[in-house]
Amino acid sequence: MKTDNYARFARAHSITQTKHGLTAELDNEQLRLDVLAPDVVRIKISRGGVFDEKPSFALADEPKPMTSGFKVESSTDKTELTTEGIRVVVSHEPFAIDVYRPDGSVV
């Protein structure tokens, strides 16, 4: 698969905990993680600085994001969003997202 025309984000910064998860700045775009259930996280990256709030008709009903039951912890090189059913690690530089189950296996 050729990836020459894909944009690569070098760095995540200005990471902020939100009511539903977290946001971060990615070069010239934004990242948003929303916790929808203890084992479900929606990952969105903006296009042109704007999030597509209706990307698909695949869901009959839009799930409501959780407002509790998760924690966000940051260090100099990564930020972790953790629930009882999932752990999302956002590496700051180079930017990466890794998702794990409670047993440590990769999603």
N, C-alpha and C positions, 0 to 999 in steps of 0.2 A: 504494500500500500504506500503510495507516494503521499508525503505530508508537506511538500514544498509550499503549498498554498494555505496551510493552516497557521493561525496565529499562535505563538507560544507565549505564555505569561511567565516572566522571569521571577516575579516577586509578589508576595501577598503582604500587605501592610495596612496600617490603620484598622486593625481588627477590633470590632465592637460587639459586645453581647447585646442582643435584642430581646424583645419580649418572647419571640418564637425561636430563637437560635443565635445566629451571628451574621455579621456582614464583614466584608473586607474589600479593600481596594486592590485591584490587579492591574498594574500598569495603567492602561486607559479604560479599563472596564471594572465592573463590580461583581463580587461573589456574594451570594446569599444562601445560607443553610437554614431551613425551617424544619423543626421537629414536628412530624405529623402524628406519630405514635411512638411508643418506646423503642420499636424496632424499624421505624421508617423515617428517613430524612430526605427532604426534597433539596436538591442541589441545583441552583440557578446561577448562570453567568450572564450578565447583561450583554446586549448587542447595541453598539452606539450609545452606551451609557444608560440604556433603558431596558428594564426587564419585560419580557413577554408574559403578561399575566394570564393569557388564555392560549397556551401553546398547543393544546390537544383537545379533541372531543372524546378521547378514549375513556374518560371518567364520567359516570352518570351524575355524580355529585362531588363537588369540590370538598376535599377533607379540610377540616378546621385545624390549624396548627395548635400545638400544645403551648401552654404558657408556664408550665412548671414540669418537674420531673426530669430535668436535665441540668447539667452544669457545664460551664465553659471555663477552661484554664489555659492561660498563655504563659509561654516562656520566651526566651530570646529567639529560638529557632522554630517553634511550632505552637499551634493552638489546638486544643482538644475539646471536642464537644462530646459529652458522654451521657447516655441514658442507661437504664437497666438492661436494654437489649441491643445497644449498638455503641460503637466508639468511632468518631470521625476525627482523623488527624490531618490538619492543614499545615503542611510544611511551608515556612515563610520564604526561604530562598535556598535552592530553587523551589519555585511553587510546585506543590503536589497535593493531592487529596488521596488519603488512604482510609478505607472503611473496614472495620473489624466487628465480628460477632463477640459475645461475652467470653467464648472459649478461646479467643485469640485468632480464629480462622478468618481469612480474608473474604470479604463479600465480593 
